[in-house]
Every structure is written in structure tokens, then in C-alpha cells.
């Protein structure tokens, strides 16, 4: 019996080692690639992720993001109609052949960009959202800087070749994280076939991302191809609340970009898990604010504090609370007073704001004096 137990232990250890070895053997053929968890932004795999390369139609992620943010800010609406300019109608590459003078809604343009990667629709969106095309390109670069896309420069809204138009896998993952927060984008990007009613005909939209048909959980995001850029793909898939984003640039073929994207996503789902350290509804009590009426207050996370950890390795995961050094009383409920930080093996990987759970009033003068006296002489 002891021998049998020992054999079981050895087999289990070998299984863990083989899984770990398999996970570490992920190979993307020296192509520029990155894999990360969408909510925390934790990078699970990367290779040549900061190499500046032409992004082709993956560029359109920024075009879509700026449009969705303009809608969110009330600057445009999905139902707004825009008139197609002669410049928009003359775009080459993938398109839905819009004619100058056609009137089409913002929503229809978004669907044409997200599903069919239409260059003419991208140009039209840029004009509609930016007021003029050049202004929109400035907006793209401004937003890239805000997102920390340090190795990116946009010269157009569609991704057709330009020597000054470039990005990196890491930078693309940053704008992809932002755009997947817009549920409408994910709704459109998982449509395989759709039709738009144009003034004189129907335009058929076929999704350029075939992986939505054959990779479980994939619901986006954006393909790209030019002869110079090669085959590119920014993809996203989820299993429950665990969403991954992968970026692959410069593949030799559509098949290669799909196979390597599938391998990256499989690697993430099979070898990592999501751990919640603080739930959004969880209160952190006993926070000392000496000048407050109650002296001690409670805070709550603005969102769940999570960390992504390997499934087959023991990790040192903990939470660090950082509070502001000074408090200006009174304080309204929902005010940020600090942040909770998730740490994995001593490295900070994610954070969330800590908010007051109720209004905090300033203690009266005599109460504050009494507390100071107690502080000097002890309780």
C-alpha cells in the first residue's frame, strides 16, 4: 500500500511538471505577440511585443473606440445620419463601396467597420466624429498617448500602408482593453453575416475574423492584412468572467495567425485562473480618521480587486491598502480616499480605488481636543 501511494504522488508530480513544461513551451515563431487578461491588464505571455510594425486594419480599433466614446459623451448618436464624402467613397482595399452622397447612420458605419473591416466606412466615421479627417487623426494620436501607447503613430483611420503609420502588439492590447468595455462592439464583432440597406442596394457584411465560428468563447475583435503588414489579428475570448485579449502581428498566412492565436488563448485559459482578493460589495472597516465624527470609517472597493495567477504553481498573493495622507472633512459618500493594490510575488499587478461608504462629518471641537489628549496620555 505505501508503494502504491508513492506511485500516485510521483504521477501527480509528473503531471504538474508536464503541464508547466507544456505551458512554458508556447512558441509564436518569433512573431510579435502578446496575451493578457482584459480587466487587470496582466500580461500572461509576450514575444517581441514592443516591435514597431504596420498594424493594417487593426488600426480600426482606435477608430471604433473614439466613436464609441463620442457616443458615450453625447457628442454623436448611433442613429445620427452622415453623408458620405467623395474622399470616403474613393478608399481602396476592403470596403462596402459607399457612393459619394449616400446617407448612412453611425451605427451602420460601425457595423461595416467592425464586421467587414470597410475602409470607406472608417473614413466616413472619422469625418463624422472628428468634424474633419485631419482632426480625427489628431484625436487618435492624443488618445493613444492617454492610453500609454508609447510606440504608436497613426496617420490614417483605416490602416492602409504608410511608412509613418505603426504600432506594437503591446500598444494594440491597450486600446483593445478599452474597446471591449463597450458591449455593443462585442455584439457586432461576433456577427458572421449581416446586410445593410443602402440607398440603391443591399451591402453584405461578412466577418473577416473566421475564429468567431470555430474558437469557443471568441466574440471579437479585429483582423488586419496588407502585403507589408502580413496577417494580423487582435482577438478576444472569454470563459465566464475570465476574458483574454491576444494580439498577433506579421503572420505569414491567415491559417498561421489563427493557429497561433488559438494556441495563445488556450495557453491562457488552461494555465491561469482569476482570483478575487476584494469583492466590490466588501467593506474594509476600522480605517482611522482622527478628525472624523466616528473616528473610524469604512471603505469599499470601486470594483472587484482581482489577480491572475498560474493554476499549477503556488503564488504569494496579497492585498496592500494605500490611503491618502490627509483628509479634508467633511467627505461625501463615494469619495476616493485611497486604493487597494493586488500583489503577486511582491509585484503590483492591479489596483482599484477605495471609496467612502457614507458621508463623513468632522468631529466637534471638544471631541477633537479630547482625542488628542487621549493620544498623548494613552487610552
LINPE-V378945 format. One record per run of one state. SS is the DSSP state (@ for helix, = for strand, . for the rest). FROM is the first residue (numbers start at 1). LEN is the number of residues. If there is no record, write none. Layout:
SS	FROM	LEN
SS	FROM	LEN
This chain:
.	1	1
@	2	23
.	25	7
=	32	6
.	38	5
=	43	5
.	48	5
=	53	1
.	54	2
@	56	17
.	73	8
=	81	3
.	84	2
@	86	4
.	90	13
=	103	3
@	106	11
.	117	2
@	119	12
.	131	2
@	133	14
.	147	6
=	153	1
.	154	12
=	166	2
.	168	1
@	169	11
.	180	3
@	183	7
.	190	3
=	193	5
.	198	4
=	202	5
.	207	4
@	211	4
.	215	3
=	218	9
.	227	3
=	230	10
.	240	2
=	242	10
.	252	2
@	254	18
=	272	7
.	279	4
=	283	6
.	289	3
=	292	1
.	293	3
=	296	6
.	302	3
=	305	6
.	311	6
=	317	7
.	324	7
=	331	1
.	332	4
=	336	9
.	345	2
=	347	10
.	357	3
=	360	1
.	361	1
=	362	1
.	363	2
@	365	13
.	378	2
